[in-house]
């Protein structure tokens, strides 16, 4: 059998950014609790900076021309039509889409995981359908690979890949944590409540420090308002 083609490493992603005052407060409270050695003792660098938090809709590997094409596709998204389609047959009304982010989930087994995330409350599936239409548009443009697995909307809260040693270097071996008690404790934790979603962005991989703060953010290549 011929070898499988090697996929290029992703360079960009399309997302809905979540950073704001409400999330700043809830993440700070969470961080204070879980990094306390008397509590869960999670390394502080494992908790993601608020400025990086988002819902990923899909990733891409882009060079200069691809970035321009992705920007054009983003700017051409008919978001109001997508939202109307997603709301069809539901009890939801209004022109805006708002988000409530709740709970804590493990990406792997809670007993041995490296990633914890918060999930949007999406009872009628409106947010999911809205985001799927955005993802499909980029796939049909040939910019985003089609996948068999369903879209998992999530905001990463903890990722141990970012934990560093005493010299400030990332640890080579993947650090896993037993998060069963933490997941149980934060099962009903509300990170965001009814936050209006105001834009969709195309970002470059690799969060950068925000000068003068402890926060980080991804470089935005382009954005479109809802």
Secondary structure, DSSP 8 states (H G I E B T S, - for coil): -----------EEEEEE--SHHHHHHHHHHHHHHT-TTTT---GGGB--GGG-EEEEEEE---HHHHHHHHHHHHT--HHHHHHHHHTTSS--SS--EEEEEEEEESS-TTSBSEEEEEE--TTSHHHHHHHHHHHHHHHTTSS---SS-----EEEEEGGG-B-TTS-B-SS---B--HHHHHHTTT-EEEEEEE--EEEEEESS-EE-TTSS-EE--EEEEEE-
